[in-house]
Amino acid sequence: MKLRPLHDRILVKRSEEGESMQGGIIIPDTAKEKPQRAEVVAVGAGKMLDNGQRVECDVKAGDQILFGKYSGSEVKIDGQEYLILREDEILAVLG
């Protein structure tokens, strides 16, 4: 399925973290925090300003990003879990 976010929204897929151990104890998946790192899958056309001009997003598909812990909306498309964020919820671009 092809999906194009609107305006300044960005579709991302969370990066998988490796299995972590603390003190020799394996932490189950249900107790792990979700990663705050993701890969940009699709980007909207940009934010529309009051004067009618459009400002393009600073990120592009393929970028690795960091975002806030409680940012975005989770969606499931074709069995895959994604997150839709606004551009201002992105904290940094890695790379």
Chimera marker file (.cmm) of the C-alpha trace (Angstrom):
<marker_set name="trace">
<marker id="1" x="0.000" y="0.000" z="0.000" r="1" g="1" b="0" radius="0.5"/>
<marker id="2" x="1.265" y="3.447" z="-0.873" r="1" g="1" b="0" radius="0.5"/>
<marker id="3" x="0.783" y="6.045" z="1.843" r="1" g="1" b="0" radius="0.5"/>
<marker id="4" x="1.535" y="9.777" z="1.653" r="1" g="1" b="0" radius="0.5"/>
<marker id="5" x="1.296" y="11.813" z="4.871" r="1" g="1" b="0" radius="0.5"/>
<marker id="6" x="-0.378" y="15.220" z="4.649" r="1" g="1" b="0" radius="0.5"/>
<marker id="7" x="1.173" y="18.637" z="5.311" r="1" g="1" b="0" radius="0.5"/>
<marker id="8" x="4.045" y="18.501" z="7.858" r="1" g="1" b="0" radius="0.5"/>
<marker id="9" x="3.407" y="14.929" z="8.984" r="1" g="1" b="0" radius="0.5"/>
<marker id="10" x="6.000" y="12.183" z="8.644" r="1" g="1" b="0" radius="0.5"/>
<marker id="11" x="5.555" y="8.393" z="8.529" r="1" g="1" b="0" radius="0.5"/>
<marker id="12" x="8.310" y="6.517" z="10.368" r="1" g="1" b="0" radius="0.5"/>
<marker id="13" x="9.121" y="2.924" z="11.282" r="1" g="1" b="0" radius="0.5"/>
<marker id="14" x="10.697" y="2.355" z="14.686" r="1" g="1" b="0" radius="0.5"/>
<marker id="15" x="14.195" y="0.861" z="14.691" r="1" g="1" b="0" radius="0.5"/>
<marker id="16" x="14.454" y="-2.490" z="16.422" r="1" g="1" b="0" radius="0.5"/>
<marker id="17" x="16.623" y="-2.510" z="19.525" r="1" g="1" b="0" radius="0.5"/>
<marker id="18" x="18.758" y="-5.506" z="20.404" r="1" g="1" b="0" radius="0.5"/>
<marker id="19" x="17.775" y="-7.716" z="23.342" r="1" g="1" b="0" radius="0.5"/>
<marker id="20" x="19.023" y="-6.049" z="26.501" r="1" g="1" b="0" radius="0.5"/>
<marker id="21" x="20.236" y="-7.695" z="29.669" r="1" g="1" b="0" radius="0.5"/>
<marker id="22" x="20.705" y="-6.065" z="33.039" r="1" g="1" b="0" radius="0.5"/>
<marker id="23" x="22.651" y="-7.983" z="35.637" r="1" g="1" b="0" radius="0.5"/>
<marker id="24" x="22.266" y="-11.239" z="33.698" r="1" g="1" b="0" radius="0.5"/>
<marker id="25" x="18.461" y="-10.964" z="33.585" r="1" g="1" b="0" radius="0.5"/>
<marker id="26" x="16.736" y="-10.899" z="30.213" r="1" g="1" b="0" radius="0.5"/>
<marker id="27" x="14.060" y="-8.221" z="30.124" r="1" g="1" b="0" radius="0.5"/>
<marker id="28" x="10.830" y="-9.477" z="28.478" r="1" g="1" b="0" radius="0.5"/>
<marker id="29" x="9.365" y="-7.607" z="25.506" r="1" g="1" b="0" radius="0.5"/>
<marker id="30" x="6.389" y="-6.402" z="27.552" r="1" g="1" b="0" radius="0.5"/>
<marker id="31" x="8.668" y="-4.605" z="30.033" r="1" g="1" b="0" radius="0.5"/>
<marker id="32" x="10.921" y="-2.979" z="27.434" r="1" g="1" b="0" radius="0.5"/>
<marker id="33" x="10.487" y="0.636" z="26.428" r="1" g="1" b="0" radius="0.5"/>
<marker id="34" x="9.784" y="1.260" z="22.777" r="1" g="1" b="0" radius="0.5"/>
<marker id="35" x="12.749" y="2.754" z="20.924" r="1" g="1" b="0" radius="0.5"/>
<marker id="36" x="12.768" y="6.487" z="20.272" r="1" g="1" b="0" radius="0.5"/>
<marker id="37" x="14.767" y="6.025" z="17.098" r="1" g="1" b="0" radius="0.5"/>
<marker id="38" x="13.154" y="5.491" z="13.704" r="1" g="1" b="0" radius="0.5"/>
<marker id="39" x="13.652" y="5.540" z="9.954" r="1" g="1" b="0" radius="0.5"/>
<marker id="40" x="11.623" y="7.987" z="7.878" r="1" g="1" b="0" radius="0.5"/>
<marker id="41" x="9.427" y="6.094" z="5.385" r="1" g="1" b="0" radius="0.5"/>
<marker id="42" x="7.416" y="8.950" z="3.823" r="1" g="1" b="0" radius="0.5"/>
<marker id="43" x="7.188" y="12.735" z="4.202" r="1" g="1" b="0" radius="0.5"/>
<marker id="44" x="4.288" y="15.115" z="3.572" r="1" g="1" b="0" radius="0.5"/>
<marker id="45" x="4.485" y="18.120" z="1.253" r="1" g="1" b="0" radius="0.5"/>
<marker id="46" x="5.245" y="20.558" z="4.088" r="1" g="1" b="0" radius="0.5"/>
<marker id="47" x="3.623" y="23.062" z="6.384" r="1" g="1" b="0" radius="0.5"/>
<marker id="48" x="1.345" y="25.726" z="4.894" r="1" g="1" b="0" radius="0.5"/>
<marker id="49" x="2.042" y="29.215" z="6.245" r="1" g="1" b="0" radius="0.5"/>
<marker id="50" x="-0.613" y="31.916" z="6.789" r="1" g="1" b="0" radius="0.5"/>
<marker id="51" x="0.545" y="33.782" z="3.663" r="1" g="1" b="0" radius="0.5"/>
<marker id="52" x="-0.092" y="30.712" z="1.453" r="1" g="1" b="0" radius="0.5"/>
<marker id="53" x="3.529" y="29.619" z="1.053" r="1" g="1" b="0" radius="0.5"/>
<marker id="54" x="4.526" y="26.037" z="1.769" r="1" g="1" b="0" radius="0.5"/>
<marker id="55" x="7.643" y="25.230" z="3.826" r="1" g="1" b="0" radius="0.5"/>
<marker id="56" x="9.086" y="21.820" z="2.928" r="1" g="1" b="0" radius="0.5"/>
<marker id="57" x="10.101" y="19.371" z="5.668" r="1" g="1" b="0" radius="0.5"/>
<marker id="58" x="13.779" y="19.183" z="6.647" r="1" g="1" b="0" radius="0.5"/>
<marker id="59" x="13.801" y="15.355" z="6.676" r="1" g="1" b="0" radius="0.5"/>
<marker id="60" x="13.495" y="12.967" z="3.749" r="1" g="1" b="0" radius="0.5"/>
<marker id="61" x="12.735" y="9.275" z="3.305" r="1" g="1" b="0" radius="0.5"/>
<marker id="62" x="15.606" y="7.120" z="4.571" r="1" g="1" b="0" radius="0.5"/>
<marker id="63" x="16.757" y="9.532" z="7.320" r="1" g="1" b="0" radius="0.5"/>
<marker id="64" x="17.313" y="8.147" z="10.831" r="1" g="1" b="0" radius="0.5"/>
<marker id="65" x="15.647" y="10.324" z="13.480" r="1" g="1" b="0" radius="0.5"/>
<marker id="66" x="15.155" y="10.647" z="17.231" r="1" g="1" b="0" radius="0.5"/>
<marker id="67" x="11.754" y="11.663" z="18.598" r="1" g="1" b="0" radius="0.5"/>
<marker id="68" x="10.114" y="12.252" z="21.980" r="1" g="1" b="0" radius="0.5"/>
<marker id="69" x="8.867" y="9.340" z="24.070" r="1" g="1" b="0" radius="0.5"/>
<marker id="70" x="5.163" y="10.214" z="23.828" r="1" g="1" b="0" radius="0.5"/>
<marker id="71" x="5.185" y="11.688" z="20.316" r="1" g="1" b="0" radius="0.5"/>
<marker id="72" x="3.053" y="10.733" z="17.350" r="1" g="1" b="0" radius="0.5"/>
<marker id="73" x="0.200" y="8.358" z="16.640" r="1" g="1" b="0" radius="0.5"/>
<marker id="74" x="0.733" y="4.631" z="16.182" r="1" g="1" b="0" radius="0.5"/>
<marker id="75" x="-0.853" y="3.021" z="13.116" r="1" g="1" b="0" radius="0.5"/>
<marker id="76" x="-0.781" y="-0.504" z="11.700" r="1" g="1" b="0" radius="0.5"/>
<marker id="77" x="-0.673" y="-0.845" z="7.910" r="1" g="1" b="0" radius="0.5"/>
<marker id="78" x="-0.482" y="-4.230" z="6.148" r="1" g="1" b="0" radius="0.5"/>
<marker id="79" x="0.654" y="-5.887" z="9.402" r="1" g="1" b="0" radius="0.5"/>
<marker id="80" x="3.511" y="-3.392" z="9.960" r="1" g="1" b="0" radius="0.5"/>
<marker id="81" x="3.541" y="-0.909" z="12.829" r="1" g="1" b="0" radius="0.5"/>
<marker id="82" x="4.329" y="2.701" z="11.973" r="1" g="1" b="0" radius="0.5"/>
<marker id="83" x="4.239" y="6.049" z="13.714" r="1" g="1" b="0" radius="0.5"/>
<marker id="84" x="2.922" y="9.306" z="12.251" r="1" g="1" b="0" radius="0.5"/>
<marker id="85" x="4.707" y="12.362" z="13.666" r="1" g="1" b="0" radius="0.5"/>
<marker id="86" x="4.529" y="16.074" z="13.052" r="1" g="1" b="0" radius="0.5"/>
<marker id="87" x="7.843" y="17.561" z="11.940" r="1" g="1" b="0" radius="0.5"/>
<marker id="88" x="8.142" y="19.598" z="15.154" r="1" g="1" b="0" radius="0.5"/>
<marker id="89" x="8.034" y="16.371" z="17.236" r="1" g="1" b="0" radius="0.5"/>
<marker id="90" x="11.370" y="15.255" z="15.747" r="1" g="1" b="0" radius="0.5"/>
<marker id="91" x="14.265" y="16.016" z="18.091" r="1" g="1" b="0" radius="0.5"/>
<marker id="92" x="17.233" y="15.235" z="15.829" r="1" g="1" b="0" radius="0.5"/>
<marker id="93" x="18.365" y="13.678" z="12.547" r="1" g="1" b="0" radius="0.5"/>
<marker id="94" x="21.131" y="11.084" z="12.954" r="1" g="1" b="0" radius="0.5"/>
<marker id="95" x="23.927" y="10.752" z="10.474" r="1" g="1" b="0" radius="0.5"/>
<link id1="1" id2="2" r="1" g="1" b="0" radius="0.2"/>
<link id1="2" id2="3" r="1" g="1" b="0" radius="0.2"/>
<link id1="3" id2="4" r="1" g="1" b="0" radius="0.2"/>
<link id1="4" id2="5" r="1" g="1" b="0" radius="0.2"/>
<link id1="5" id2="6" r="1" g="1" b="0" radius="0.2"/>
<link id1="6" id2="7" r="1" g="1" b="0" radius="0.2"/>
<link id1="7" id2="8" r="1" g="1" b="0" radius="0.2"/>
<link id1="8" id2="9" r="1" g="1" b="0" radius="0.2"/>
<link id1="9" id2="10" r="1" g="1" b="0" radius="0.2"/>
<link id1="10" id2="11" r="1" g="1" b="0" radius="0.2"/>
<link id1="11" id2="12" r="1" g="1" b="0" radius="0.2"/>
<link id1="12" id2="13" r="1" g="1" b="0" radius="0.2"/>
<link id1="13" id2="14" r="1" g="1" b="0" radius="0.2"/>
<link id1="14" id2="15" r="1" g="1" b="0" radius="0.2"/>
<link id1="15" id2="16" r="1" g="1" b="0" radius="0.2"/>
<link id1="16" id2="17" r="1" g="1" b="0" radius="0.2"/>
<link id1="17" id2="18" r="1" g="1" b="0" radius="0.2"/>
<link id1="18" id2="19" r="1" g="1" b="0" radius="0.2"/>
<link id1="19" id2="20" r="1" g="1" b="0" radius="0.2"/>
<link id1="20" id2="21" r="1" g="1" b="0" radius="0.2"/>
<link id1="21" id2="22" r="1" g="1" b="0" radius="0.2"/>
<link id1="22" id2="23" r="1" g="1" b="0" radius="0.2"/>
<link id1="23" id2="24" r="1" g="1" b="0" radius="0.2"/>
<link id1="24" id2="25" r="1" g="1" b="0" radius="0.2"/>
<link id1="25" id2="26" r="1" g="1" b="0" radius="0.2"/>
<link id1="26" id2="27" r="1" g="1" b="0" radius="0.2"/>
<link id1="27" id2="28" r="1" g="1" b="0" radius="0.2"/>
<link id1="28" id2="29" r="1" g="1" b="0" radius="0.2"/>
<link id1="29" id2="30" r="1" g="1" b="0" radius="0.2"/>
<link id1="30" id2="31" r="1" g="1" b="0" radius="0.2"/>
<link id1="31" id2="32" r="1" g="1" b="0" radius="0.2"/>
<link id1="32" id2="33" r="1" g="1" b="0" radius="0.2"/>
<link id1="33" id2="34" r="1" g="1" b="0" radius="0.2"/>
<link id1="34" id2="35" r="1" g="1" b="0" radius="0.2"/>
<link id1="35" id2="36" r="1" g="1" b="0" radius="0.2"/>
<link id1="36" id2="37" r="1" g="1" b="0" radius="0.2"/>
<link id1="37" id2="38" r="1" g="1" b="0" radius="0.2"/>
<link id1="38" id2="39" r="1" g="1" b="0" radius="0.2"/>
<link id1="39" id2="40" r="1" g="1" b="0" radius="0.2"/>
<link id1="40" id2="41" r="1" g="1" b="0" radius="0.2"/>
<link id1="41" id2="42" r="1" g="1" b="0" radius="0.2"/>
<link id1="42" id2="43" r="1" g="1" b="0" radius="0.2"/>
<link id1="43" id2="44" r="1" g="1" b="0" radius="0.2"/>
<link id1="44" id2="45" r="1" g="1" b="0" radius="0.2"/>
<link id1="45" id2="46" r="1" g="1" b="0" radius="0.2"/>
<link id1="46" id2="47" r="1" g="1" b="0" radius="0.2"/>
<link id1="47" id2="48" r="1" g="1" b="0" radius="0.2"/>
<link id1="48" id2="49" r="1" g="1" b="0" radius="0.2"/>
<link id1="49" id2="50" r="1" g="1" b="0" radius="0.2"/>
<link id1="50" id2="51" r="1" g="1" b="0" radius="0.2"/>
<link id1="51" id2="52" r="1" g="1" b="0" radius="0.2"/>
<link id1="52" id2="53" r="1" g="1" b="0" radius="0.2"/>
<link id1="53" id2="54" r="1" g="1" b="0" radius="0.2"/>
<link id1="54" id2="55" r="1" g="1" b="0" radius="0.2"/>
<link id1="55" id2="56" r="1" g="1" b="0" radius="0.2"/>
<link id1="56" id2="57" r="1" g="1" b="0" radius="0.2"/>
<link id1="57" id2="58" r="1" g="1" b="0" radius="0.2"/>
<link id1="58" id2="59" r="1" g="1" b="0" radius="0.2"/>
<link id1="59" id2="60" r="1" g="1" b="0" radius="0.2"/>
<link id1="60" id2="61" r="1" g="1" b="0" radius="0.2"/>
<link id1="61" id2="62" r="1" g="1" b="0" radius="0.2"/>
<link id1="62" id2="63" r="1" g="1" b="0" radius="0.2"/>
<link id1="63" id2="64" r="1" g="1" b="0" radius="0.2"/>
<link id1="64" id2="65" r="1" g="1" b="0" radius="0.2"/>
<link id1="65" id2="66" r="1" g="1" b="0" radius="0.2"/>
<link id1="66" id2="67" r="1" g="1" b="0" radius="0.2"/>
<link id1="67" id2="68" r="1" g="1" b="0" radius="0.2"/>
<link id1="68" id2="69" r="1" g="1" b="0" radius="0.2"/>
<link id1="69" id2="70" r="1" g="1" b="0" radius="0.2"/>
<link id1="70" id2="71" r="1" g="1" b="0" radius="0.2"/>
<link id1="71" id2="72" r="1" g="1" b="0" radius="0.2"/>
<link id1="72" id2="73" r="1" g="1" b="0" radius="0.2"/>
<link id1="73" id2="74" r="1" g="1" b="0" radius="0.2"/>
<link id1="74" id2="75" r="1" g="1" b="0" radius="0.2"/>
<link id1="75" id2="76" r="1" g="1" b="0" radius="0.2"/>
<link id1="76" id2="77" r="1" g="1" b="0" radius="0.2"/>
<link id1="77" id2="78" r="1" g="1" b="0" radius="0.2"/>
<link id1="78" id2="79" r="1" g="1" b="0" radius="0.2"/>
<link id1="79" id2="80" r="1" g="1" b="0" radius="0.2"/>
<link id1="80" id2="81" r="1" g="1" b="0" radius="0.2"/>
<link id1="81" id2="82" r="1" g="1" b="0" radius="0.2"/>
<link id1="82" id2="83" r="1" g="1" b="0" radius="0.2"/>
<link id1="83" id2="84" r="1" g="1" b="0" radius="0.2"/>
<link id1="84" id2="85" r="1" g="1" b="0" radius="0.2"/>
<link id1="85" id2="86" r="1" g="1" b="0" radius="0.2"/>
<link id1="86" id2="87" r="1" g="1" b="0" radius="0.2"/>
<link id1="87" id2="88" r="1" g="1" b="0" radius="0.2"/>
<link id1="88" id2="89" r="1" g="1" b="0" radius="0.2"/>
<link id1="89" id2="90" r="1" g="1" b="0" radius="0.2"/>
<link id1="90" id2="91" r="1" g="1" b="0" radius="0.2"/>
<link id1="91" id2="92" r="1" g="1" b="0" radius="0.2"/>
<link id1="92" id2="93" r="1" g="1" b="0" radius="0.2"/>
<link id1="93" id2="94" r="1" g="1" b="0" radius="0.2"/>
<link id1="94" id2="95" r="1" g="1" b="0" radius="0.2"/>
</marker_set>
